[in-house]
Amino acid sequence: MFRVVILGHGEMLGNLIAGVQDAKCKIVGVMRYERLKKLDIYTKIKDFILPSTEYSYIKSYNVPELKSKSANSEQFKKEILKLNPDLVIVGTWGEKLKKESIQLPKIAMINVHPSLLPKYRGPNPYLETIRHLEKTTGITFHLMSEEYDAGAILLQKQIEIKPDDTGKELKERTVLMARKAVTELLNSLADDFIIPVEQSEERATYYPQITRDDIMLDFNKTSEEISAHIRGFYPWSKTYFSYKSKFFTPNPYKLEILDNNTEFTTAGTIVEKSFENHSLTVVCGDGKLLKMENLRLFGKINNLFTTQYIKHFVELNDLVA
């Protein structure tokens, strides 16, 4: 079977390691993305005190680690040439790879992207698919190219987005699917059963890295859009809305869309509050209400006074922003 090098990060890396092992392929090297971001001494201390799941996989399977600081470095090229892999599989990697690196393996360098390409190219597909109210997403294995997420498709698997999903749950299901899918991919490649399919640029969508403005909520949008916005950003970032001089952050697991039986119709109007539940109910752009419980004021000190602030300072029929 194939000799494989895996580049990746977090749960995706761990599941790719397991999936390649399931396919009875030989993992000749692994490179963790955190090595690009952290000093070697920091990584060693963390591995000793609080080892990650992917590090546990690496140790349990006795897989050699690449020590390069970049997948575009001369050191990386030397390591890959020495290991002589058939395939390099990349999952969750923030570095744009150059042509010289992509061409190093004997057969191909394959990227794993958590969406149904060519839709939702870019760094945050979990977040964006939820935020855009998609009902399904997926995972795509494709040939690596110099353009982000643009190479020919080798294998795709569809994944349901559930109504209450946050980015956390969607990611968990996706990386588990990646384990099964990479096993299927490697078995199919061994049988010469895969024909690469070029992506349709006409259908392609790309969403860049999120900005500071993206984390602010807009109650002129529909209740579904606002709920999805809050859930999609978790666990990578909190979202916020402002009231007077303070900022509230909603809990993505404590959201409820309600019919509006009040007299208030202006988007952003507070129609109900509960200081016991840290709750505000707000009119949305579609006329429905979004009830948000377990709200927290932004800031460590302000957070301590959330109860008192809602009780004494938040007024019904006022507007949030």
FENFENNOR-V74326 format. One record per residue. RES is the residue in three letters. PSI is psi in whole degrees, -180 to 180 (* if undefined). Layout:
{{RES/PSI} {RES/PSI}}
//
This chain:
{{MET/-175} {PHE/150} {ARG/127} {VAL/138} {VAL/139} {ILE/130} {LEU/132} {GLY/-169} {HIS/145} {GLY/-147} {GLU/-32} {MET/-44} {LEU/-47} {GLY/-42} {ASN/-31} {LEU/-40} {ILE/-49} {ALA/-42} {GLY/-39} {VAL/-39} {GLN/-40} {ASP/-32} {ALA/2} {LYS/26} {CYS/160} {LYS/118} {ILE/112} {VAL/-6} {GLY/150} {VAL/140} {MET/121} {ARG/135} {TYR/-29} {GLU/-22} {ARG/-23} {LEU/-24} {LYS/-22} {LYS/153} {LEU/150} {ASP/-39} {ILE/-37} {TYR/-45} {THR/-42} {LYS/-42} {ILE/-45} {LYS/-42} {ASP/-32} {PHE/-44} {ILE/-46} {LEU/73} {PRO/139} {SER/168} {THR/-43} {GLU/-35} {TYR/-38} {SER/-40} {TYR/-45} {ILE/-45} {LYS/-43} {SER/-33} {TYR/1} {ASN/49} {VAL/132} {PRO/140} {GLU/138} {LEU/142} {LYS/5} {SER/153} {LYS/-3} {SER/142} {ALA/1} {ASN/6} {SER/162} {GLU/-35} {GLN/-43} {PHE/-45} {LYS/-42} {LYS/-42} {GLU/-44} {ILE/-43} {LEU/-36} {LYS/-40} {LEU/-27} {ASN/55} {PRO/153} {ASP/-40} {LEU/145} {VAL/124} {ILE/129} {VAL/127} {GLY/118} {THR/79} {TRP/118} {GLY/1} {GLU/131} {LYS/121} {LEU/142} {LYS/162} {LYS/-39} {GLU/-36} {SER/-40} {ILE/-33} {GLN/3} {LEU/-46} {PRO/156} {LYS/-38} {ILE/-59} {ALA/158} {MET/126} {ILE/130} {ASN/149} {VAL/119} {HIS/130} {PRO/58} {SER/172} {LEU/86} {LEU/148} {PRO/6} {LYS/144} {TYR/47} {ARG/157} {GLY/-180} {PRO/-11} {ASN/56} {PRO/-32} {TYR/-52} {LEU/-49} {GLU/-37} {THR/-39} {ILE/-45} {ARG/-30} {HIS/16} {LEU/31} {GLU/147} {LYS/-25} {THR/154} {THR/-150} {GLY/-163} {ILE/141} {THR/129} {PHE/123} {HIS/156} {LEU/138} {MET/140} {SER/175} {GLU/-17} {GLU/141} {TYR/126} {ASP/32} {ALA/-4} {GLY/168} {ALA/141} {ILE/134} {LEU/-37} {LEU/140} {GLN/145} {LYS/136} {GLN/145} {ILE/133} {GLU/139} {ILE/115} {LYS/155} {PRO/-33} {ASP/13} {ASP/139} {THR/174} {GLY/-31} {LYS/-52} {GLU/-39} {LEU/-42} {LYS/-42} {GLU/-43} {ARG/-35} {THR/-45} {VAL/-31} {LEU/-39} {MET/-35} {ALA/-36} {ARG/-49} {LYS/-40} {ALA/-39} {VAL/-33} {THR/-46} {GLU/-43} {LEU/-49} {LEU/-39} {ASN/-40} {SER/-39} {LEU/-39} {ALA/-30} {ASP/8} {ASP/43} {PHE/2} {ILE/132} {ILE/116} {PRO/139} {VAL/122} {GLU/143} {GLN/147} {SER/113} {GLU/-25} {GLU/-29} {ARG/-3} {ALA/139} {THR/145} {TYR/133} {TYR/122} {PRO/-178} {GLN/142} {ILE/154} {THR/176} {ARG/-36} {ASP/-28} {ASP/-24} {ILE/-7} {MET/137} {LEU/147} {ASP/108} {PHE/2} {ASN/-15} {LYS/171} {THR/161} {SER/-38} {GLU/-43} {GLU/-41} {ILE/-44} {SER/-45} {ALA/-36} {HIS/-48} {ILE/-46} {ARG/-36} {GLY/-34} {PHE/-20} {TYR/136} {PRO/11} {TRP/-30} {SER/149} {LYS/159} {THR/162} {TYR/154} {PHE/156} {SER/149} {TYR/118} {LYS/-120} {SER/6} {LYS/161} {PHE/131} {PHE/146} {THR/125} {PRO/157} {ASN/122} {PRO/-15} {TYR/3} {LYS/55} {LEU/141} {GLU/127} {ILE/129} {LEU/153} {ASP/148} {ASN/104} {ASN/17} {THR/176} {GLU/-5} {PHE/134} {THR/-9} {THR/127} {ALA/134} {GLY/-4} {THR/132} {ILE/120} {VAL/-13} {GLU/147} {LYS/157} {SER/112} {PHE/-26} {GLU/-40} {ASN/5} {HIS/50} {SER/139} {LEU/140} {THR/125} {VAL/141} {VAL/136} {CYS/174} {GLY/-22} {ASP/8} {GLY/-12} {LYS/173} {LEU/146} {LEU/115} {LYS/124} {MET/110} {GLU/164} {ASN/38} {LEU/154} {ARG/139} {LEU/142} {PHE/137} {GLY/139} {LYS/-41} {ILE/-48} {ASN/-37} {ASN/-34} {LEU/-21} {PHE/20} {THR/-46} {THR/-51} {GLN/-35} {TYR/-46} {ILE/-40} {LYS/-44} {HIS/-22} {PHE/-26} {VAL/129} {GLU/138} {LEU/149} {ASN/3} {ASP/165} {LEU/139} {VAL/165} {ALA/*}}
//
